[in-house]
Amino acid sequence: METKWLEDFVSLAETRSFSRSAQLRHVTQPAFSRRIQSLEAWAGVDLVDRSSYPTTLTPAGETLYAQALELLQSLQNTRAMLRGHDAAGQDFIEFALPHTLAFTFFPAWVASLREGFGPIKSRLIALNVHDAAMRLMEGGCDLLIAYHHPSQPLQIDTERYEMVVLGQEVIAPYAKATTGGKPVWDLPGAAHKPLPYLGYAPGAYLGGVTDWILKQAVTPIHLDRVYETDMAEGLKVMALEGHGIAFLPQSAVKKELQAGALTEVILPPGQTLALTMEVRAYREKTGLRHNPKRSAQELWAFLKQASAGAPA
């Protein structure tokens, strides 16, 4: 039995919806349903009454729900106690980030801190967006850094967590560049001849943002999904080999753009599909469950001051 099955089950018990819980857990609905079925196989009884809507729990499910809440809280407390024994790690600030930000934004951001704040000791936890957010909610990190766009808001309780804006990131479509600097694929494509599209796997945060961009496009875009993965770095590699068009964060392709290996794909006459997102940092408000590390507290105070002084 895996703890994520319990987390899935708790989500289902609270939302009463397979589709909503699958969305919150950033997995496909079929994958989410399989996890619930795996938990029921482990328990040996039906936990969910699938004959009703909204979804309800069976009596056995209600019992497991109460026990799952206690068990997950106990595991969280145990992890916190174990980490408390690691005195040598108290100076390290633990960051949970989505993979793309871990590869692109984080190294340059930490370097930029040296001038204004000073060097920091950091421990990076790279996960998908949902799991990174869960790390924060479970007390498994000091700070969460994640993308934000109104079309794909994170489910972060503002009563419990505070936020600062660290910067901005632009996501746009890119393709391999010809020797003349033009993309090998030209938008918008045609219904009878769609362009090869390198997309994010279902549940990926940037995939949701990309879908929103395409839906908002005034000109119909004709794409044929030929490849997908969770990670922007994987899409970039495929785009560099000329396999299709990929929507990528600008920071992830900075070197490739400078080298002329990739180029942005725009709509004629010069319409762009680029979209600007915020990069935000979140932390739990002081005093709710635990006292933050001194190093994390000092960094947060610096970030708040820097954010307050940033131009609007």
VEXDREN-2710 file (C-alpha; in Angstrom, 1 decimal):
% VEXDREN-2710
k/r/px/py/pz
1/MET/0.0/0.0/0.0
2/GLU/1.3/3.4/-1.0
3/THR/0.7/6.6/1.0
4/LYS/-0.3/8.4/-2.1
5/TRP/-3.3/6.1/-2.4
6/LEU/-4.4/7.4/1.0
7/GLU/-3.8/11.0/-0.1
8/ASP/-5.9/10.2/-3.2
9/PHE/-8.7/8.7/-1.1
10/VAL/-8.7/11.6/1.3
11/SER/-9.0/14.0/-1.6
12/LEU/-11.9/11.9/-3.1
13/ALA/-13.7/11.9/0.3
14/GLU/-13.5/15.6/0.5
15/THR/-14.4/16.6/-3.1
16/ARG/-16.9/13.7/-3.7
17/SER/-15.8/13.8/-7.3
18/PHE/-13.3/11.6/-9.2
19/SER/-12.7/14.2/-11.9
20/ARG/-12.1/17.0/-9.5
21/SER/-9.8/15.0/-7.3
22/ALA/-7.9/13.8/-10.4
23/GLN/-7.4/17.4/-11.4
24/LEU/-6.2/18.4/-7.9
25/ARG/-3.9/15.4/-7.8
26/HIS/-2.6/16.3/-11.2
27/VAL/-3.2/12.8/-12.7
28/THR/-5.6/11.6/-15.4
29/GLN/-9.0/10.4/-14.2
30/PRO/-8.3/6.8/-15.3
31/ALA/-5.0/6.8/-13.4
32/PHE/-6.8/8.2/-10.3
33/SER/-9.5/5.6/-10.5
34/ARG/-6.9/2.8/-10.7
35/ARG/-5.2/4.1/-7.5
36/ILE/-8.6/4.1/-5.6
37/GLN/-9.2/0.5/-7.0
38/SER/-5.7/-0.5/-5.8
39/LEU/-6.5/0.8/-2.3
40/GLU/-9.8/-1.1/-2.3
41/ALA/-7.9/-4.2/-3.4
42/TRP/-5.5/-3.7/-0.5
43/ALA/-8.4/-3.1/2.0
44/GLY/-10.4/-6.0/0.6
45/VAL/-13.7/-4.1/0.7
46/ASP/-15.4/-1.4/-1.4
47/LEU/-14.6/2.0/-0.1
48/VAL/-16.6/4.1/-2.5
49/ASP/-20.3/3.9/-3.5
50/ARG/-20.1/4.4/-7.3
51/SER/-23.9/4.2/-7.8
52/SER/-24.5/7.7/-6.5
53/TYR/-23.6/11.2/-7.4
54/PRO/-21.9/13.0/-5.9
55/THR/-19.7/10.1/-4.9
56/THR/-20.2/8.8/-1.4
57/LEU/-18.2/6.6/0.8
58/THR/-19.3/3.2/2.0
59/PRO/-19.3/2.6/5.8
60/ALA/-15.9/1.0/5.4
61/GLY/-14.7/4.0/3.4
62/GLU/-15.9/6.4/6.2
63/THR/-13.9/4.4/8.7
64/LEU/-10.8/4.4/6.5
65/TYR/-11.2/8.2/5.9
66/ALA/-10.9/8.9/9.6
67/GLN/-8.0/6.6/10.0
68/ALA/-6.2/7.9/6.9
69/LEU/-6.3/11.5/8.3
70/GLU/-4.7/10.4/11.5
71/LEU/-2.1/8.2/9.8
72/LEU/-1.0/10.9/7.3
73/GLN/-0.8/13.4/10.1
74/SER/1.2/11.0/12.2
75/LEU/3.6/10.3/9.3
76/GLN/4.0/14.0/8.8
77/ASN/4.8/14.6/12.5
78/THR/7.2/11.7/12.6
79/ARG/9.1/13.1/9.6
80/ALA/9.3/16.5/11.3
81/MET/10.7/14.9/14.4
82/LEU/13.3/12.9/12.4
83/ARG/14.4/16.0/10.7
84/GLY/14.7/17.8/14.0
85/HIS/17.5/15.3/14.9
86/ASP/19.5/16.6/11.9
87/ALA/21.1/19.6/13.5
88/ALA/23.6/19.9/10.7
89/GLY/20.8/20.5/8.3
90/GLN/19.1/23.3/10.2
91/ASP/21.0/26.0/8.2
92/PHE/19.8/24.5/4.9
93/ILE/16.6/26.1/3.4
94/GLU/14.5/23.4/1.8
95/PHE/12.9/24.4/-1.5
96/ALA/10.2/22.4/-3.3
97/LEU/10.0/23.3/-7.0
98/PRO/8.5/21.9/-10.2
99/HIS/11.2/20.3/-12.4
100/THR/11.2/23.0/-15.0
101/LEU/11.9/25.8/-12.5
102/ALA/14.5/23.6/-10.8
103/PHE/16.5/23.4/-14.0
104/THR/16.0/27.0/-15.3
105/PHE/14.9/29.6/-12.7
106/PHE/16.4/28.3/-9.5
107/PRO/20.2/28.3/-10.2
108/ALA/20.1/31.9/-11.6
109/TRP/17.8/33.1/-8.8
110/VAL/20.1/31.7/-6.0
111/ALA/23.1/33.4/-7.7
112/SER/21.2/36.7/-7.8
113/LEU/20.6/36.5/-4.0
114/ARG/24.3/36.7/-3.3
115/GLU/24.5/40.4/-4.0
116/GLY/21.5/41.6/-2.0
117/PHE/21.0/38.9/0.6
118/GLY/24.2/36.8/0.7
119/PRO/24.9/33.2/0.1
120/ILE/22.5/30.6/1.3
121/LYS/22.6/26.8/2.0
122/SER/19.8/25.3/0.0
123/ARG/18.3/21.8/-0.4
124/LEU/16.3/21.4/-3.6
125/ILE/13.4/19.0/-4.0
126/ALA/12.3/18.8/-7.6
127/LEU/8.8/17.3/-8.1
128/ASN/5.7/17.8/-10.3
129/VAL/3.6/20.9/-9.4
130/HIS/1.0/19.0/-7.3
131/ASP/3.6/17.1/-5.3
132/ALA/5.7/20.3/-4.8
133/ALA/2.6/22.0/-3.4
134/MET/1.8/19.0/-1.2
135/ARG/5.4/19.2/0.2
136/LEU/4.6/22.7/1.5
137/MET/1.2/21.7/2.9
138/GLU/2.7/18.6/4.6
139/GLY/5.5/20.7/6.2
140/GLY/8.1/18.9/4.0
141/CYS/9.8/22.1/2.8
142/ASP/10.5/25.7/3.9
143/LEU/9.5/27.4/0.7
144/LEU/7.5/26.4/-2.4
145/ILE/8.4/28.1/-5.7
146/ALA/6.0/27.7/-8.5
147/TYR/4.5/29.3/-11.6
148/HIS/1.3/31.2/-11.4
149/HIS/-1.2/32.2/-14.1
150/PRO/-4.9/33.1/-13.5
151/SER/-5.9/30.4/-15.9
152/GLN/-4.2/27.7/-13.8
153/PRO/-4.3/28.9/-10.2
154/LEU/-2.8/26.7/-7.5
155/GLN/-5.1/25.6/-4.7
156/ILE/-3.2/27.4/-2.0
157/ASP/-5.1/28.5/1.1
158/THR/-4.3/32.3/1.5
159/GLU/-5.4/32.1/5.2
160/ARG/-2.7/29.6/5.9
161/TYR/0.1/30.5/3.4
162/GLU/1.7/33.8/2.3
163/MET/3.2/34.6/-1.0
164/VAL/5.7/36.9/-2.7
165/VAL/6.4/37.4/-6.4
166/LEU/9.9/36.5/-7.4
167/GLY/9.8/37.4/-11.1
168/GLN/8.2/36.6/-14.4
169/GLU/8.5/33.8/-17.0
170/VAL/7.4/33.8/-20.6
171/ILE/6.2/30.7/-22.3
172/ALA/6.0/30.6/-26.1
173/PRO/6.1/28.1/-29.0
174/TYR/9.6/27.3/-30.3
175/ALA/10.9/25.1/-33.1
176/LYS/14.2/24.2/-34.7
177/ALA/15.7/27.0/-36.6
178/THR/16.9/26.7/-40.2
179/THR/20.3/28.1/-41.3
180/GLY/18.5/31.3/-42.2
181/GLY/17.1/31.6/-38.7
182/LYS/13.5/30.8/-39.5
183/PRO/11.5/28.0/-37.8
184/VAL/11.2/24.7/-39.8
185/TRP/7.5/24.8/-39.0
186/ASP/5.2/27.8/-39.7
187/LEU/2.0/28.5/-37.8
188/PRO/-1.0/28.2/-37.9
189/GLY/-0.9/25.0/-40.0
190/ALA/-3.9/23.7/-41.9
191/ALA/-6.8/21.3/-41.0
192/HIS/-5.7/18.9/-43.8
193/LYS/-2.0/19.2/-42.8
194/PRO/-1.6/19.9/-39.0
195/LEU/1.9/20.7/-37.7
196/PRO/3.7/18.2/-35.4
197/TYR/3.2/19.2/-31.8
198/LEU/5.3/18.3/-28.8
199/GLY/3.0/18.5/-25.8
200/TYR/3.0/18.1/-22.1
201/ALA/1.6/15.0/-20.6
202/PRO/-1.9/15.2/-19.0
203/GLY/-1.8/16.8/-15.6
204/ALA/1.4/18.9/-16.2
205/TYR/1.0/22.5/-15.1
206/LEU/2.6/24.0/-18.2
207/GLY/0.3/21.7/-20.3
208/GLY/-2.7/23.4/-18.8
209/VAL/-1.2/26.8/-19.5
210/THR/-0.4/25.8/-23.1
211/ASP/-3.9/24.5/-23.7
212/TRP/-5.3/27.8/-22.5
213/ILE/-3.1/29.7/-24.9
214/LEU/-4.2/27.7/-27.8
215/LYS/-7.9/28.0/-26.9
216/GLN/-7.5/31.8/-26.6
217/ALA/-5.8/32.1/-30.0
218/VAL/-7.8/34.3/-32.4
219/THR/-6.5/32.3/-35.4
220/PRO/-7.3/28.6/-35.3
221/ILE/-4.1/26.6/-34.7
222/HIS/-3.8/23.2/-36.4
223/LEU/-1.5/20.8/-34.5
224/ASP/-1.0/17.1/-34.4
225/ARG/0.3/15.8/-31.0
226/VAL/3.2/13.5/-31.9
227/TYR/5.0/13.3/-28.5
228/GLU/4.4/14.2/-24.9
229/THR/6.3/14.3/-21.6
230/ASP/6.0/15.9/-18.2
231/MET/9.2/17.9/-18.5
232/ALA/10.0/21.0/-20.6
233/GLU/13.6/19.8/-20.9
234/GLY/12.4/16.7/-22.7
235/LEU/10.3/18.7/-25.1
236/LYS/13.2/21.0/-25.8
237/VAL/15.5/18.1/-26.8
238/MET/12.8/16.9/-29.2
239/ALA/12.3/20.4/-30.6
240/LEU/16.1/20.7/-31.2
241/GLU/16.0/17.6/-33.3
242/GLY/13.3/19.0/-35.5
243/HIS/10.4/16.8/-34.3
244/GLY/7.9/19.6/-33.9
245/ILE/6.7/22.7/-32.1
246/ALA/6.9/22.9/-28.3
247/PHE/5.7/25.6/-25.9
248/LEU/8.7/26.2/-23.6
249/PRO/9.7/28.7/-20.8
250/GLN/12.0/31.4/-22.2
251/SER/14.6/30.7/-19.5
252/ALA/14.8/27.1/-20.6
253/VAL/15.7/28.0/-24.2
254/LYS/17.9/31.1/-23.6
255/LYS/21.1/29.5/-24.7
256/GLU/19.5/27.7/-27.7
257/LEU/18.0/31.0/-28.9
258/GLN/21.4/32.8/-28.6
259/ALA/23.0/29.9/-30.5
260/GLY/20.4/30.1/-33.2
261/ALA/19.4/26.4/-32.6
262/LEU/15.8/27.3/-31.8
263/THR/13.5/30.2/-32.7
264/GLU/10.1/31.4/-31.6
265/VAL/7.3/30.4/-33.9
266/ILE/4.9/33.4/-34.5
267/LEU/1.6/33.8/-36.4
268/PRO/1.6/36.0/-39.5
269/PRO/1.6/38.9/-39.5
270/GLY/3.8/38.8/-36.4
271/GLN/1.2/37.7/-33.9
272/THR/2.8/36.0/-30.9
273/LEU/1.4/33.2/-28.8
274/ALA/3.7/34.1/-25.9
275/LEU/2.2/34.3/-22.4
276/THR/3.7/35.8/-19.3
277/MET/3.4/34.0/-16.0
278/GLU/4.5/34.9/-12.5
279/VAL/7.1/33.0/-10.5
280/ARG/5.9/32.9/-6.9
281/ALA/7.3/31.8/-3.6
282/TYR/5.0/30.5/-0.8
283/ARG/5.5/29.6/2.8
284/GLU/3.3/28.7/5.7
285/LYS/2.5/31.7/8.0
286/THR/4.5/31.9/11.1
287/GLY/3.1/30.2/14.2
288/LEU/0.4/28.1/12.6
289/ARG/2.1/24.7/13.1
290/HIS/5.8/25.2/13.6
291/ASN/8.5/27.8/13.9
292/PRO/10.4/28.4/10.7
293/LYS/14.2/28.0/10.6
294/ARG/16.0/31.2/11.3
295/SER/17.7/31.1/7.9
296/ALA/14.4/30.7/6.1
297/GLN/12.8/33.4/8.2
298/GLU/15.6/35.9/7.3
299/LEU/15.3/35.0/3.6
300/TRP/11.6/35.5/3.6
301/ALA/11.9/38.9/5.2
302/PHE/14.3/39.9/2.5
303/LEU/12.1/38.6/-0.3
304/LYS/9.1/40.5/1.1
305/GLN/11.1/43.7/1.2
306/ALA/12.4/43.2/-2.3
307/SER/8.9/42.4/-3.6
308/ALA/7.5/45.5/-1.9
309/GLY/10.1/47.7/-3.5
310/ALA/9.7/46.2/-7.0
311/PRO/8.1/48.4/-9.7
312/ALA/4.5/47.6/-10.4
END
